[in-house]
Amino acid sequence: MAEQTSAFQRAIDAVGALSPQDQEALLTLLQKRLTEQRRHELSQSIAEVRDEFVQGNVKFGSVDDFMAGLED
């Protein structure tokens, strides 16, 4: 863990050495990458749910049905 913290600290130091404009550009780039990563994860999740639906492993019902199922 100390090595990871050290790498993280080096990254912070490196960013701190950049000009404000470069820091803003890096922030924009990181935000776009994170958005794309979340989009990819969501897409995978949707594909998994679709597969479950096709296999007939998805049940439909009301909230009351769901709560009753939890009690069983």
C-alpha contacts under 8 A as a table, 3 or more apart, distances in Angstrom:
res1	aa1	res2	aa2	distance
1	M	4	Q	5.13
1	M	5	T	6.22
2	A	5	T	5.03
2	A	6	S	5.99
3	E	6	S	4.94
3	E	7	A	6.16
4	Q	7	A	5.03
4	Q	8	F	6.07
5	T	8	F	4.93
5	T	9	Q	6.02
6	S	9	Q	5.02
6	S	10	R	6.15
7	A	10	R	5.04
7	A	11	A	6.24
8	F	11	A	5.07
8	F	12	I	6.31
9	Q	12	I	5.01
9	Q	13	D	6.13
10	R	13	D	5.00
10	R	14	A	6.05
11	A	14	A	5.02
11	A	15	V	6.16
12	I	15	V	5.14
12	I	16	G	6.09
13	D	16	G	4.97
13	D	17	A	6.37
14	A	17	A	5.19
14	A	18	L	6.84
15	V	18	L	5.30
15	V	23	Q	6.45
16	G	19	S	7.89
16	G	23	Q	7.81
18	L	21	Q	7.93
18	L	22	D	5.81
18	L	23	Q	5.98
19	S	22	D	5.16
19	S	23	Q	6.16
20	P	23	Q	4.97
20	P	24	E	6.20
21	Q	24	E	5.13
21	Q	25	A	6.24
22	D	25	A	4.94
22	D	26	L	6.06
23	Q	26	L	5.06
23	Q	27	L	6.09
24	E	27	L	5.00
24	E	28	T	6.18
25	A	28	T	5.13
25	A	29	L	6.20
26	L	29	L	5.01
26	L	30	L	6.09
27	L	30	L	5.12
27	L	31	Q	6.10
28	T	31	Q	5.14
28	T	32	K	6.24
29	L	32	K	5.18
29	L	33	R	6.22
30	L	33	R	5.02
30	L	34	L	6.09
31	Q	34	L	5.14
31	Q	35	T	6.11
32	K	35	T	5.06
32	K	36	E	6.15
33	R	36	E	5.08
33	R	37	Q	6.09
34	L	37	Q	4.97
34	L	38	R	6.14
35	T	38	R	5.16
35	T	39	R	6.08
36	E	39	R	4.93
36	E	40	H	6.11
37	Q	40	H	5.08
37	Q	41	E	6.22
38	R	41	E	5.05
38	R	42	L	6.08
39	R	42	L	5.12
39	R	43	S	6.11
40	H	43	S	5.02
40	H	44	Q	6.26
41	E	44	Q	5.11
41	E	45	S	6.20
42	L	45	S	4.97
42	L	46	I	6.15
43	S	46	I	5.12
43	S	47	A	6.22
44	Q	47	A	5.07
44	Q	48	E	6.26
45	S	48	E	5.12
45	S	49	V	6.31
46	I	49	V	5.12
46	I	50	R	6.14
47	A	50	R	5.07
47	A	51	D	6.20
48	E	51	D	5.09
48	E	52	E	6.24
49	V	52	E	5.00
49	V	53	F	6.12
50	R	53	F	4.96
50	R	54	V	6.14
51	D	54	V	5.09
51	D	55	Q	6.15
52	E	55	Q	5.09
52	E	56	G	6.24
52	E	57	N	5.11
52	E	58	V	6.17
53	F	56	G	5.04
53	F	57	N	5.67
53	F	58	V	5.14
54	V	57	N	7.59
56	G	59	K	7.91
61	G	64	D	7.93
61	G	65	D	5.71
61	G	66	F	6.89
62	S	65	D	5.04
62	S	66	F	6.37
63	V	66	F	4.96
63	V	67	M	6.13
64	D	67	M	5.07
64	D	68	A	6.06
65	D	68	A	5.10
65	D	69	G	6.16
66	F	69	G	5.06
66	F	70	L	6.43
67	M	70	L	5.12
67	M	71	E	6.60
68	A	71	E	5.22
68	A	72	D	6.66
69	G	72	D	5.27
